[in-house]
Amino acid sequence: MRTMTAKKYKQTKNLNYAWLWALIFGLFYFMFNGAWKWCIIYTIVLIITLGWGGFIVAFFARSMMRQHLENTGWTIHRGE
């Protein structure tokens, strides 16, 4: 199981089911996590593909959120 652990705080985020949350909630998943760059990219993909791109983007949500969290100061912690 991979989790993301903050450097400063003892918070963890589990990214195992990021694809599922992105598939269910779509745009709101990225908005809730503060990944505004991915939120805009997701919106553009949805507009261009008339909504079908949401299924494809959902399966890349884990790597997208991982990149966002690493850029905002989180580190990868392999554990439990």
C-alpha positions in Angstrom: 0.0 0.0 0.0 1.3 3.4 -0.9 0.5 6.5 1.2 1.7 10.0 1.0 3.1 11.4 4.3 3.6 15.1 4.9 7.1 16.3 5.9 5.9 18.9 8.5 2.7 17.3 9.7 1.9 13.8 10.7 -0.9 13.5 8.1 -1.3 10.7 5.6 -3.2 10.5 2.4 -4.0 7.1 0.9 -3.8 7.1 -2.9 -4.8 3.5 -3.5 -8.4 4.3 -4.6 -7.7 7.7 -6.3 -9.0 6.2 -9.6 -12.3 5.3 -8.0 -12.8 8.7 -6.3 -11.9 10.4 -9.6 -14.3 8.2 -11.5 -17.2 8.8 -9.1 -16.7 12.5 -8.3 -14.6 13.5 -11.3 -13.8 17.2 -11.3 -14.8 17.6 -7.6 -12.1 15.1 -6.5 -9.3 17.3 -7.8 -11.0 20.5 -6.5 -11.4 19.0 -3.0 -7.7 18.0 -2.9 -6.5 21.4 -4.2 -5.0 20.1 -7.4 -6.2 23.1 -9.5 -3.8 22.4 -12.4 -5.3 18.9 -12.8 -8.8 20.2 -12.3 -8.4 22.6 -15.3 -6.7 19.8 -17.4 -9.6 17.4 -16.5 -12.1 20.0 -17.6 -10.4 20.6 -20.9 -10.2 16.9 -21.6 -13.9 16.5 -20.7 -14.9 19.3 -23.1 -12.8 18.0 -26.0 -13.9 14.4 -25.6 -17.5 15.2 -24.8 -17.2 13.6 -21.4 -15.7 10.3 -22.4 -12.2 11.4 -21.4 -13.3 11.3 -17.8 -13.0 7.5 -17.8 -9.5 7.6 -19.1 -8.3 10.4 -16.8 -9.7 8.6 -13.8 -7.2 5.8 -14.2 -4.3 8.3 -14.2 -5.6 10.0 -11.1 -3.2 8.3 -8.7 -0.1 9.5 -10.6 -1.7 12.9 -11.1 -2.3 13.3 -7.3 1.1 11.8 -6.5 2.8 14.5 -8.7 0.6 17.2 -7.1 1.4 16.1 -3.6 5.1 15.8 -4.3 5.2 19.3 -5.7 3.5 20.7 -2.6 5.9 19.2 -0.1 4.6 15.7 0.6 7.0 12.7 0.5 6.3 9.1 -0.4 6.1 6.7 2.5 5.8 3.0 1.8 4.1 1.3 4.6 1.2 -0.6 6.0 
